[in-house]
């Protein structure tokens, strides 16, 4: 699975390509929203106002809205148990 992180006007976008299933990214987002993951610090979570998953298996996009940096999200992805 490849993970590319891009800074956008509204926040950060992550493009997952290759061996990625949309349901796994949705699970990751749900875990984050309910606080049952440790990949992001509470400080980073507070900066995100919205998380939106789009695409399909093989090419899934995750848009994060808020005052969050590309580096914070790259660090969180590195710690994620769902996508590693």
PyMOL Python script that loads the backbone (N, CA, C, O; Angstrom):
from pymol import cmd

cmd.read_pdbstr("""\
ATOM      1  N   UNK A   1       0.849  -1.184   0.000  1.00  0.00           N
ATOM      2  CA  UNK A   1       0.000   0.000   0.000  1.00  0.00           C
ATOM      3  C   UNK A   1       0.891   1.242   0.000  1.00  0.00           C
ATOM      4  O   UNK A   1       1.842   1.345   0.775  1.00  0.00           O
ATOM      5  N   UNK A   2       0.565   2.168  -0.874  1.00  0.00           N
ATOM      6  CA  UNK A   2       1.257   3.452  -0.919  1.00  0.00           C
ATOM      7  C   UNK A   2       0.388   4.503  -0.251  1.00  0.00           C
ATOM      8  O   UNK A   2      -0.834   4.509  -0.404  1.00  0.00           O
ATOM      9  N   UNK A   3       1.045   5.404   0.500  1.00  0.00           N
ATOM     10  CA  UNK A   3       0.341   6.486   1.181  1.00  0.00           C
ATOM     11  C   UNK A   3       0.996   7.804   0.792  1.00  0.00           C
ATOM     12  O   UNK A   3       2.165   8.037   1.097  1.00  0.00           O
ATOM     13  N   UNK A   4       0.249   8.655   0.124  1.00  0.00           N
ATOM     14  CA  UNK A   4       0.759   9.969  -0.251  1.00  0.00           C
ATOM     15  C   UNK A   4      -0.072  11.031   0.448  1.00  0.00           C
ATOM     16  O   UNK A   4      -1.301  11.026   0.375  1.00  0.00           O
ATOM     17  N   UNK A   5       0.619  11.944   1.129  1.00  0.00           N
ATOM     18  CA  UNK A   5      -0.054  12.983   1.906  1.00  0.00           C
ATOM     19  C   UNK A   5       0.181  14.331   1.219  1.00  0.00           C
ATOM     20  O   UNK A   5       1.310  14.681   0.874  1.00  0.00           O
ATOM     21  N   UNK A   6      -0.906  15.075   1.030  1.00  0.00           N
ATOM     22  CA  UNK A   6      -0.847  16.374   0.376  1.00  0.00           C
ATOM     23  C   UNK A   6      -1.501  17.433   1.245  1.00  0.00           C
ATOM     24  O   UNK A   6      -2.545  17.186   1.849  1.00  0.00           O
ATOM     25  N   UNK A   7      -0.892  18.613   1.311  1.00  0.00           N
ATOM     26  CA  UNK A   7      -1.516  19.759   1.986  1.00  0.00           C
ATOM     27  C   UNK A   7      -2.540  20.356   1.033  1.00  0.00           C
ATOM     28  O   UNK A   7      -2.253  20.531  -0.151  1.00  0.00           O
ATOM     29  N   UNK A   8      -3.732  20.673   1.533  1.00  0.00           N
ATOM     30  CA  UNK A   8      -4.772  21.301   0.726  1.00  0.00           C
ATOM     31  C   UNK A   8      -5.165  22.632   1.356  1.00  0.00           C
ATOM     32  O   UNK A   8      -4.689  22.979   2.438  1.00  0.00           O
ATOM     33  N   UNK A   9      -6.032  23.374   0.677  1.00  0.00           N
ATOM     34  CA  UNK A   9      -6.509  24.648   1.231  1.00  0.00           C
ATOM     35  C   UNK A   9      -7.304  24.443   2.504  1.00  0.00           C
ATOM     36  O   UNK A   9      -7.320  25.310   3.377  1.00  0.00           O
ATOM     37  N   UNK A  10      -7.975  23.284   2.615  1.00  0.00           N
ATOM     38  CA  UNK A  10      -8.846  23.013   3.765  1.00  0.00           C
ATOM     39  C   UNK A  10      -8.200  22.156   4.838  1.00  0.00           C
ATOM     40  O   UNK A  10      -8.766  22.006   5.921  1.00  0.00           O
ATOM     41  N   UNK A  11      -7.031  21.589   4.570  1.00  0.00           N
ATOM     42  CA  UNK A  11      -6.395  20.698   5.525  1.00  0.00           C
ATOM     43  C   UNK A  11      -5.379  19.802   4.855  1.00  0.00           C
ATOM     44  O   UNK A  11      -4.385  20.275   4.304  1.00  0.00           O
ATOM     45  N   UNK A  12      -5.638  18.489   4.904  1.00  0.00           N
ATOM     46  CA  UNK A  12      -4.709  17.499   4.362  1.00  0.00           C
ATOM     47  C   UNK A  12      -5.501  16.408   3.656  1.00  0.00           C
ATOM     48  O   UNK A  12      -6.577  16.019   4.110  1.00  0.00           O
ATOM     49  N   UNK A  13      -4.960  15.914   2.538  1.00  0.00           N
ATOM     50  CA  UNK A  13      -5.571  14.801   1.811  1.00  0.00           C
ATOM     51  C   UNK A  13      -4.559  13.660   1.778  1.00  0.00           C
ATOM     52  O   UNK A  13      -3.366  13.871   1.562  1.00  0.00           O
ATOM     53  N   UNK A  14      -5.067  12.438   1.999  1.00  0.00           N
ATOM     54  CA  UNK A  14      -4.219  11.252   1.919  1.00  0.00           C
ATOM     55  C   UNK A  14      -4.752  10.367   0.799  1.00  0.00           C
ATOM     56  O   UNK A  14      -5.941  10.053   0.750  1.00  0.00           O
ATOM     57  N   UNK A  15      -3.862   9.975  -0.090  1.00  0.00           N
ATOM     58  CA  UNK A  15      -4.221   9.051  -1.165  1.00  0.00           C
ATOM     59  C   UNK A  15      -3.582   7.701  -0.861  1.00  0.00           C
ATOM     60  O   UNK A  15      -2.358   7.576  -0.819  1.00  0.00           O
ATOM     61  N   UNK A  16      -4.424   6.696  -0.651  1.00  0.00           N
ATOM     62  CA  UNK A  16      -3.961   5.326  -0.437  1.00  0.00           C
ATOM     63  C   UNK A  16      -4.135   4.583  -1.754  1.00  0.00           C
ATOM     64  O   UNK A  16      -5.242   4.528  -2.290  1.00  0.00           O
ATOM     65  N   UNK A  17      -3.061   4.011  -2.281  1.00  0.00           N
ATOM     66  CA  UNK A  17      -3.161   3.272  -3.540  1.00  0.00           C
ATOM     67  C   UNK A  17      -2.497   1.907  -3.390  1.00  0.00           C
ATOM     68  O   UNK A  17      -1.699   1.678  -2.481  1.00  0.00           O
ATOM     69  N   UNK A  18      -2.847   1.009  -4.306  1.00  0.00           N
ATOM     70  CA  UNK A  18      -2.284  -0.329  -4.262  1.00  0.00           C
ATOM     71  C   UNK A  18      -3.188  -1.266  -3.486  1.00  0.00           C
ATOM     72  O   UNK A  18      -4.398  -1.298  -3.707  1.00  0.00           O
ATOM     73  N   UNK A  19      -2.600  -2.026  -2.580  1.00  0.00           N
ATOM     74  CA  UNK A  19      -3.349  -3.034  -1.816  1.00  0.00           C
ATOM     75  C   UNK A  19      -4.073  -2.371  -0.647  1.00  0.00           C
ATOM     76  O   UNK A  19      -3.694  -2.544   0.511  1.00  0.00           O
ATOM     77  N   UNK A  20      -5.118  -1.611  -0.966  1.00  0.00           N
ATOM     78  CA  UNK A  20      -5.895  -0.932   0.069  1.00  0.00           C
ATOM     79  C   UNK A  20      -7.376  -1.230  -0.137  1.00  0.00           C
ATOM     80  O   UNK A  20      -7.881  -1.204  -1.259  1.00  0.00           O
ATOM     81  N   UNK A  21      -8.064  -1.515   0.977  1.00  0.00           N
ATOM     82  CA  UNK A  21      -9.504  -1.742   0.926  1.00  0.00           C
ATOM     83  C   UNK A  21     -10.198  -0.562   1.596  1.00  0.00           C
ATOM     84  O   UNK A  21      -9.813  -0.136   2.685  1.00  0.00           O
ATOM     85  N   UNK A  22     -11.221  -0.043   0.934  1.00  0.00           N
ATOM     86  CA  UNK A  22     -11.941   1.125   1.450  1.00  0.00           C
ATOM     87  C   UNK A  22     -12.468   0.876   2.859  1.00  0.00           C
ATOM     88  O   UNK A  22     -12.432   1.770   3.704  1.00  0.00           O
ATOM     89  N   UNK A  23     -12.958  -0.340   3.113  1.00  0.00           N
ATOM     90  CA  UNK A  23     -13.525  -0.637   4.438  1.00  0.00           C
ATOM     91  C   UNK A  23     -12.478  -0.470   5.540  1.00  0.00           C
ATOM     92  O   UNK A  23     -12.824  -0.099   6.662  1.00  0.00           O
ATOM     93  N   UNK A  24     -11.202  -0.737   5.240  1.00  0.00           N
ATOM     94  CA  UNK A  24     -10.153  -0.582   6.247  1.00  0.00           C
ATOM     95  C   UNK A  24      -9.908   0.888   6.578  1.00  0.00           C
ATOM     96  O   UNK A  24      -9.653   1.238   7.730  1.00  0.00           O
ATOM     97  N   UNK A  25      -9.987   1.739   5.568  1.00  0.00           N
ATOM     98  CA  UNK A  25      -9.804   3.176   5.806  1.00  0.00           C
ATOM     99  C   UNK A  25     -11.000   3.718   6.586  1.00  0.00           C
ATOM    100  O   UNK A  25     -10.834   4.551   7.477  1.00  0.00           O
ATOM    101  N   UNK A  26     -12.195   3.251   6.259  1.00  0.00           N
ATOM    102  CA  UNK A  26     -13.391   3.652   7.011  1.00  0.00           C
ATOM    103  C   UNK A  26     -13.262   3.218   8.471  1.00  0.00           C
ATOM    104  O   UNK A  26     -13.613   3.977   9.375  1.00  0.00           O
ATOM    105  N   UNK A  27     -12.761   2.007   8.707  1.00  0.00           N
ATOM    106  CA  UNK A  27     -12.530   1.515  10.071  1.00  0.00           C
ATOM    107  C   UNK A  27     -11.540   2.418  10.801  1.00  0.00           C
ATOM    108  O   UNK A  27     -11.747   2.756  11.966  1.00  0.00           O
ATOM    109  N   UNK A  28     -10.471   2.805  10.121  1.00  0.00           N
ATOM    110  CA  UNK A  28      -9.462   3.675  10.719  1.00  0.00           C
ATOM    111  C   UNK A  28     -10.093   5.009  11.129  1.00  0.00           C
ATOM    112  O   UNK A  28      -9.836   5.505  12.226  1.00  0.00           O
ATOM    113  N   UNK A  29     -10.916   5.588  10.253  1.00  0.00           N
ATOM    114  CA  UNK A  29     -11.577   6.867  10.551  1.00  0.00           C
ATOM    115  C   UNK A  29     -12.535   6.709  11.731  1.00  0.00           C
ATOM    116  O   UNK A  29     -12.566   7.558  12.621  1.00  0.00           O
ATOM    117  N   UNK A  30     -13.315   5.629  11.741  1.00  0.00           N
ATOM    118  CA  UNK A  30     -14.248   5.394  12.857  1.00  0.00           C
ATOM    119  C   UNK A  30     -13.495   5.241  14.172  1.00  0.00           C
ATOM    120  O   UNK A  30     -13.917   5.783  15.194  1.00  0.00           O
ATOM    121  N   UNK A  31     -12.375   4.502  14.156  1.00  0.00           N
ATOM    122  CA  UNK A  31     -11.562   4.345  15.365  1.00  0.00           C
ATOM    123  C   UNK A  31     -11.066   5.700  15.854  1.00  0.00           C
ATOM    124  O   UNK A  31     -11.037   5.970  17.054  1.00  0.00           O
ATOM    125  N   UNK A  32     -10.679   6.540  14.914  1.00  0.00           N
ATOM    126  CA  UNK A  32     -10.179   7.867  15.266  1.00  0.00           C
ATOM    127  C   UNK A  32     -11.292   8.725  15.877  1.00  0.00           C
ATOM    128  O   UNK A  32     -11.083   9.404  16.883  1.00  0.00           O
ATOM    129  N   UNK A  33     -12.464   8.685  15.262  1.00  0.00           N
ATOM    130  CA  UNK A  33     -13.594   9.497  15.745  1.00  0.00           C
ATOM    131  C   UNK A  33     -14.055   9.079  17.134  1.00  0.00           C
ATOM    132  O   UNK A  33     -14.493   9.916  17.923  1.00  0.00           O
ATOM    133  N   UNK A  34     -13.959   7.787  17.437  1.00  0.00           N
ATOM    134  CA  UNK A  34     -14.431   7.297  18.730  1.00  0.00           C
ATOM    135  C   UNK A  34     -13.330   7.279  19.786  1.00  0.00           C
ATOM    136  O   UNK A  34     -13.581   6.944  20.944  1.00  0.00           O
ATOM    137  N   UNK A  35     -12.103   7.640  19.382  1.00  0.00           N
ATOM    138  CA  UNK A  35     -10.999   7.685  20.341  1.00  0.00           C
ATOM    139  C   UNK A  35     -10.392   6.338  20.645  1.00  0.00           C
ATOM    140  O   UNK A  35      -9.651   6.204  21.619  1.00  0.00           O
ATOM    141  N   UNK A  36     -10.690   5.321  19.825  1.00  0.00           N
ATOM    142  CA  UNK A  36     -10.155   3.989  20.107  1.00  0.00           C
ATOM    143  C   UNK A  36      -8.877   3.699  19.316  1.00  0.00           C
ATOM    144  O   UNK A  36      -8.558   2.543  19.038  1.00  0.00           O
ATOM    145  N   UNK A  37      -8.151   4.762  18.959  1.00  0.00           N
ATOM    146  CA  UNK A  37      -6.841   4.564  18.319  1.00  0.00           C
ATOM    147  C   UNK A  37      -5.831   5.457  19.023  1.00  0.00           C
ATOM    148  O   UNK A  37      -6.193   6.410  19.714  1.00  0.00           O
ATOM    149  N   UNK A  38      -4.565   5.133  18.834  1.00  0.00           N
ATOM    150  CA  UNK A  38      -3.497   5.902  19.471  1.00  0.00           C
ATOM    151  C   UNK A  38      -2.577   6.563  18.453  1.00  0.00           C
ATOM    152  O   UNK A  38      -1.517   7.075  18.815  1.00  0.00           O
ATOM    153  N   UNK A  39      -2.978   6.555  17.174  1.00  0.00           N
ATOM    154  CA  UNK A  39      -2.047   7.042  16.157  1.00  0.00           C
ATOM    155  C   UNK A  39      -1.882   8.560  16.185  1.00  0.00           C
ATOM    156  O   UNK A  39      -0.816   9.070  15.843  1.00  0.00           O
ATOM    157  N   UNK A  40      -2.923   9.284  16.588  1.00  0.00           N
ATOM    158  CA  UNK A  40      -2.874  10.745  16.625  1.00  0.00           C
ATOM    159  C   UNK A  40      -2.901  11.245  18.054  1.00  0.00           C
ATOM    160  O   UNK A  40      -3.564  10.667  18.915  1.00  0.00           O
ATOM    161  N   UNK A  41      -2.183  12.311  18.297  1.00  0.00           N
ATOM    162  CA  UNK A  41      -2.245  12.917  19.624  1.00  0.00           C
ATOM    163  C   UNK A  41      -3.602  13.611  19.778  1.00  0.00           C
ATOM    164  O   UNK A  41      -4.240  13.959  18.784  1.00  0.00           O
ATOM    165  N   UNK A  42      -4.034  13.809  21.003  1.00  0.00           N
ATOM    166  CA  UNK A  42      -5.291  14.515  21.248  1.00  0.00           C
ATOM    167  C   UNK A  42      -5.232  15.919  20.664  1.00  0.00           C
ATOM    168  O   UNK A  42      -6.231  16.443  20.170  1.00  0.00           O
ATOM    169  N   UNK A  43      -4.052  16.518  20.726  1.00  0.00           N
ATOM    170  CA  UNK A  43      -3.866  17.870  20.183  1.00  0.00           C
ATOM    171  C   UNK A  43      -4.142  17.891  18.674  1.00  0.00           C
ATOM    172  O   UNK A  43      -4.798  18.802  18.170  1.00  0.00           O
ATOM    173  N   UNK A  44      -3.639  16.888  17.966  1.00  0.00           N
ATOM    174  CA  UNK A  44      -3.874  16.798  16.516  1.00  0.00           C
ATOM    175  C   UNK A  44      -5.348  16.530  16.230  1.00  0.00           C
ATOM    176  O   UNK A  44      -5.927  17.143  15.333  1.00  0.00           O
ATOM    177  N   UNK A  45      -5.959  15.618  16.987  1.00  0.00           N
ATOM    178  CA  UNK A  45      -7.376  15.289  16.776  1.00  0.00           C
ATOM    179  C   UNK A  45      -8.267  16.522  16.910  1.00  0.00           C
ATOM    180  O   UNK A  45      -9.233  16.677  16.162  1.00  0.00           O
ATOM    181  N   UNK A  46      -7.944  17.398  17.863  1.00  0.00           N
ATOM    182  CA  UNK A  46      -8.745  18.601  18.090  1.00  0.00           C
ATOM    183  C   UNK A  46      -8.685  19.559  16.904  1.00  0.00           C
ATOM    184  O   UNK A  46      -9.598  20.362  16.713  1.00  0.00           O
ATOM    185  N   UNK A  47      -7.623  19.483  16.110  1.00  0.00           N
ATOM    186  CA  UNK A  47      -7.448  20.373  14.963  1.00  0.00           C
ATOM    187  C   UNK A  47      -8.297  19.946  13.764  1.00  0.00           C
ATOM    188  O   UNK A  47      -8.533  20.750  12.862  1.00  0.00           O
ATOM    189  N   UNK A  48      -8.756  18.700  13.741  1.00  0.00           N
ATOM    190  CA  UNK A  48      -9.487  18.170  12.591  1.00  0.00           C
ATOM    191  C   UNK A  48     -10.984  18.387  12.782  1.00  0.00           C
ATOM    192  O   UNK A  48     -11.567  17.933  13.767  1.00  0.00           O
ATOM    193  N   UNK A  49     -11.597  19.084  11.834  1.00  0.00           N
ATOM    194  CA  UNK A  49     -13.026  19.372  11.934  1.00  0.00           C
ATOM    195  C   UNK A  49     -13.875  18.352  11.170  1.00  0.00           C
ATOM    196  O   UNK A  49     -15.052  18.171  11.481  1.00  0.00           O
ATOM    197  N   UNK A  50     -13.279  17.679  10.163  1.00  0.00           N
ATOM    198  CA  UNK A  50     -14.041  16.707   9.379  1.00  0.00           C
ATOM    199  C   UNK A  50     -13.104  15.700   8.736  1.00  0.00           C
ATOM    200  O   UNK A  50     -11.978  16.027   8.360  1.00  0.00           O
ATOM    201  N   UNK A  51     -13.592  14.458   8.616  1.00  0.00           N
ATOM    202  CA  UNK A  51     -12.859  13.395   7.923  1.00  0.00           C
ATOM    203  C   UNK A  51     -13.797  12.752   6.920  1.00  0.00           C
ATOM    204  O   UNK A  51     -14.901  12.337   7.270  1.00  0.00           O
ATOM    205  N   UNK A  52     -13.354  12.671   5.663  1.00  0.00           N
ATOM    206  CA  UNK A  52     -14.218  12.131   4.623  1.00  0.00           C
ATOM    207  C   UNK A  52     -13.456  11.126   3.761  1.00  0.00           C
ATOM    208  O   UNK A  52     -12.396  11.437   3.217  1.00  0.00           O
ATOM    209  N   UNK A  53     -14.010   9.915   3.644  1.00  0.00           N
ATOM    210  CA  UNK A  53     -13.406   8.850   2.847  1.00  0.00           C
ATOM    211  C   UNK A  53     -14.126   8.778   1.505  1.00  0.00           C
ATOM    212  O   UNK A  53     -15.354   8.833   1.444  1.00  0.00           O
ATOM    213  N   UNK A  54     -13.343   8.654   0.423  1.00  0.00           N
ATOM    214  CA  UNK A  54     -13.920   8.494  -0.912  1.00  0.00           C
ATOM    215  C   UNK A  54     -13.063   7.524  -1.717  1.00  0.00           C
ATOM    216  O   UNK A  54     -11.994   7.105  -1.274  1.00  0.00           O
ATOM    217  N   UNK A  55     -13.548   7.176  -2.903  1.00  0.00           N
ATOM    218  CA  UNK A  55     -12.808   6.264  -3.768  1.00  0.00           C
ATOM    219  C   UNK A  55     -13.306   4.841  -3.648  1.00  0.00           C
ATOM    220  O   UNK A  55     -14.429   4.590  -3.211  1.00  0.00           O
ATOM    221  N   UNK A  56     -12.443   3.905  -4.048  1.00  0.00           N
ATOM    222  CA  UNK A  56     -12.804   2.491  -4.030  1.00  0.00           C
ATOM    223  C   UNK A  56     -11.567   1.669  -3.738  1.00  0.00           C
ATOM    224  O   UNK A  56     -10.454   2.194  -3.721  1.00  0.00           O
ATOM    225  N   UNK A  57     -11.761   0.369  -3.505  1.00  0.00           N
ATOM    226  CA  UNK A  57     -10.624  -0.510  -3.231  1.00  0.00           C
ATOM    227  C   UNK A  57      -9.543  -0.293  -4.286  1.00  0.00           C
ATOM    228  O   UNK A  57      -9.837  -0.246  -5.480  1.00  0.00           O
ATOM    229  N   UNK A  58      -8.296  -0.162  -3.846  1.00  0.00           N
ATOM    230  CA  UNK A  58      -7.192   0.069  -4.758  1.00  0.00           C
ATOM    231  C   UNK A  58      -6.809   1.535  -4.885  1.00  0.00           C
ATOM    232  O   UNK A  58      -5.665   1.859  -5.202  1.00  0.00           O
ATOM    233  N   UNK A  59      -7.777   2.426  -4.636  1.00  0.00           N
ATOM    234  CA  UNK A  59      -7.511   3.866  -4.661  1.00  0.00           C
ATOM    235  C   UNK A  59      -8.521   4.572  -3.765  1.00  0.00           C
ATOM    236  O   UNK A  59      -9.632   4.903  -4.180  1.00  0.00           O
ATOM    237  N   UNK A  60      -8.098   4.792  -2.519  1.00  0.00           N
ATOM    238  CA  UNK A  60      -8.973   5.384  -1.512  1.00  0.00           C
ATOM    239  C   UNK A  60      -8.383   6.724  -1.086  1.00  0.00           C
ATOM    240  O   UNK A  60      -7.172   6.848  -0.904  1.00  0.00           O
ATOM    241  N   UNK A  61      -9.240   7.716  -0.931  1.00  0.00           N
ATOM    242  CA  UNK A  61      -8.803   9.048  -0.520  1.00  0.00           C
ATOM    243  C   UNK A  61      -9.431   9.388   0.825  1.00  0.00           C
ATOM    244  O   UNK A  61     -10.593   9.075   1.083  1.00  0.00           O
ATOM    245  N   UNK A  62      -8.646  10.031   1.669  1.00  0.00           N
ATOM    246  CA  UNK A  62      -9.121  10.501   2.962  1.00  0.00           C
ATOM    247  C   UNK A  62      -8.826  11.990   3.045  1.00  0.00           C
ATOM    248  O   UNK A  62      -7.667  12.406   3.030  1.00  0.00           O
ATOM    249  N   UNK A  63      -9.886  12.790   3.133  1.00  0.00           N
ATOM    250  CA  UNK A  63      -9.749  14.238   3.261  1.00  0.00           C
ATOM    251  C   UNK A  63      -9.953  14.632   4.712  1.00  0.00           C
ATOM    252  O   UNK A  63     -10.973  14.309   5.320  1.00  0.00           O
ATOM    253  N   UNK A  64      -8.968  15.335   5.260  1.00  0.00           N
ATOM    254  CA  UNK A  64      -9.038  15.826   6.632  1.00  0.00           C
ATOM    255  C   UNK A  64      -9.135  17.346   6.580  1.00  0.00           C
ATOM    256  O   UNK A  64      -8.251  18.008   6.037  1.00  0.00           O
ATOM    257  N   UNK A  65     -10.202  17.899   7.142  1.00  0.00           N
ATOM    258  CA  UNK A  65     -10.376  19.348   7.177  1.00  0.00           C
ATOM    259  C   UNK A  65      -9.943  19.870   8.531  1.00  0.00           C
ATOM    260  O   UNK A  65     -10.216  19.257   9.564  1.00  0.00           O
ATOM    261  N   UNK A  66      -9.262  21.015   8.518  1.00  0.00           N
ATOM    262  CA  UNK A  66      -8.835  21.635   9.763  1.00  0.00           C
ATOM    263  C   UNK A  66      -7.426  22.180   9.665  1.00  0.00           C
ATOM    264  O   UNK A  66      -6.771  22.075   8.628  1.00  0.00           O
ATOM    265  N   UNK A  67      -6.975  22.757  10.749  1.00  0.00           N
ATOM    266  CA  UNK A  67      -5.647  23.375  10.798  1.00  0.00           C
ATOM    267  C   UNK A  67      -4.596  22.340  11.185  1.00  0.00           C
ATOM    268  O   UNK A  67      -3.899  22.487  12.189  1.00  0.00           O
ATOM    269  N   UNK A  68      -4.497  21.300  10.376  1.00  0.00           N
ATOM    270  CA  UNK A  68      -3.580  20.206  10.676  1.00  0.00           C
ATOM    271  C   UNK A  68      -2.466  20.212   9.622  1.00  0.00           C
ATOM    272  O   UNK A  68      -2.698  20.556   8.464  1.00  0.00           O
ATOM    273  N   UNK A  69      -1.259  19.828  10.039  1.00  0.00           N
ATOM    274  CA  UNK A  69      -0.132  19.859   9.110  1.00  0.00           C
ATOM    275  C   UNK A  69       0.089  18.497   8.456  1.00  0.00           C
ATOM    276  O   UNK A  69      -0.295  17.454   8.986  1.00  0.00           O
ATOM    277  N   UNK A  70       0.717  18.549   7.296  1.00  0.00           N
ATOM    278  CA  UNK A  70       1.081  17.329   6.560  1.00  0.00           C
ATOM    279  C   UNK A  70       1.962  16.431   7.443  1.00  0.00           C
ATOM    280  O   UNK A  70       1.797  15.211   7.458  1.00  0.00           O
ATOM    281  N   UNK A  71       2.897  17.050   8.177  1.00  0.00           N
ATOM    282  CA  UNK A  71       3.826  16.297   9.021  1.00  0.00           C
ATOM    283  C   UNK A  71       3.111  15.564  10.163  1.00  0.00           C
ATOM    284  O   UNK A  71       3.463  14.431  10.492  1.00  0.00           O
ATOM    285  N   UNK A  72       2.107  16.215  10.766  1.00  0.00           N
ATOM    286  CA  UNK A  72       1.342  15.572  11.850  1.00  0.00           C
ATOM    287  C   UNK A  72       0.633  14.324  11.324  1.00  0.00           C
ATOM    288  O   UNK A  72       0.599  13.292  11.994  1.00  0.00           O
ATOM    289  N   UNK A  73       0.070  14.427  10.122  1.00  0.00           N
ATOM    290  CA  UNK A  73      -0.675  13.305   9.560  1.00  0.00           C
ATOM    291  C   UNK A  73       0.277  12.187   9.130  1.00  0.00           C
ATOM    292  O   UNK A  73      -0.035  11.009   9.303  1.00  0.00           O
ATOM    293  N   UNK A  74       1.428  12.546   8.576  1.00  0.00           N
ATOM    294  CA  UNK A  74       2.413  11.530   8.203  1.00  0.00           C
ATOM    295  C   UNK A  74       2.877  10.753   9.442  1.00  0.00           C
ATOM    296  O   UNK A  74       3.056   9.537   9.384  1.00  0.00           O
ATOM    297  N   UNK A  75       3.068  11.456  10.550  1.00  0.00           N
ATOM    298  CA  UNK A  75       3.475  10.805  11.798  1.00  0.00           C
ATOM    299  C   UNK A  75       2.372   9.873  12.307  1.00  0.00           C
ATOM    300  O   UNK A  75       2.654   8.768  12.772  1.00  0.00           O
ATOM    301  N   UNK A  76       1.113  10.324  12.218  1.00  0.00           N
ATOM    302  CA  UNK A  76      -0.013   9.497  12.655  1.00  0.00           C
ATOM    303  C   UNK A  76      -0.132   8.244  11.788  1.00  0.00           C
ATOM    304  O   UNK A  76      -0.380   7.154  12.304  1.00  0.00           O
ATOM    305  N   UNK A  77       0.042   8.394  10.488  1.00  0.00           N
ATOM    306  CA  UNK A  77      -0.026   7.235   9.585  1.00  0.00           C
ATOM    307  C   UNK A  77       1.058   6.226   9.910  1.00  0.00           C
ATOM    308  O   UNK A  77       0.828   5.019   9.833  1.00  0.00           O
ATOM    309  N   UNK A  78       2.230   6.706  10.270  1.00  0.00           N
ATOM    310  CA  UNK A  78       3.334   5.811  10.610  1.00  0.00           C
ATOM    311  C   UNK A  78       3.008   4.970  11.844  1.00  0.00           C
ATOM    312  O   UNK A  78       3.496   3.849  11.985  1.00  0.00           O
ATOM    313  N   UNK A  79       2.178   5.518  12.737  1.00  0.00           N
ATOM    314  CA  UNK A  79       1.811   4.798  13.973  1.00  0.00           C
ATOM    315  C   UNK A  79       0.546   3.959  13.830  1.00  0.00           C
ATOM    316  O   UNK A  79       0.238   3.167  14.720  1.00  0.00           O
ATOM    317  N   UNK A  80      -0.187   4.111  12.745  1.00  0.00           N
ATOM    318  CA  UNK A  80      -1.471   3.430  12.586  1.00  0.00           C
ATOM    319  C   UNK A  80      -1.299   1.928  12.420  1.00  0.00           C
ATOM    320  O   UNK A  80      -0.486   1.460  11.623  1.00  0.00           O
ATOM    321  N   UNK A  81      -2.089   1.180  13.200  1.00  0.00           N
ATOM    322  CA  UNK A  81      -2.062  -0.288  13.083  1.00  0.00           C
ATOM    323  C   UNK A  81      -2.910  -0.758  11.912  1.00  0.00           C
ATOM    324  O   UNK A  81      -2.707  -1.867  11.417  1.00  0.00           O
ATOM    325  N   UNK A  82      -3.857   0.060  11.455  1.00  0.00           N
ATOM    326  CA  UNK A  82      -4.779  -0.339  10.386  1.00  0.00           C
ATOM    327  C   UNK A  82      -4.091  -0.324   9.019  1.00  0.00           C
ATOM    328  O   UNK A  82      -4.341  -1.202   8.193  1.00  0.00           O
ATOM    329  N   UNK A  83      -3.231   0.660   8.774  1.00  0.00           N
ATOM    330  CA  UNK A  83      -2.642   0.791   7.440  1.00  0.00           C
ATOM    331  C   UNK A  83      -1.182   0.369   7.363  1.00  0.00           C
ATOM    332  O   UNK A  83      -0.529   0.603   6.347  1.00  0.00           O
ATOM    333  N   UNK A  84      -0.666  -0.240   8.406  1.00  0.00           N
ATOM    334  CA  UNK A  84       0.726  -0.705   8.379  1.00  0.00           C
ATOM    335  C   UNK A  84       0.830  -2.202   8.557  1.00  0.00           C
ATOM    336  O   UNK A  84       1.934  -2.748   8.557  1.00  0.00           O
TER     337      UNK A  84
END
""", "prot")
cmd.dss("prot")
cmd.show_as("cartoon", "prot")
cmd.util.cbc("prot")
cmd.orient("prot")
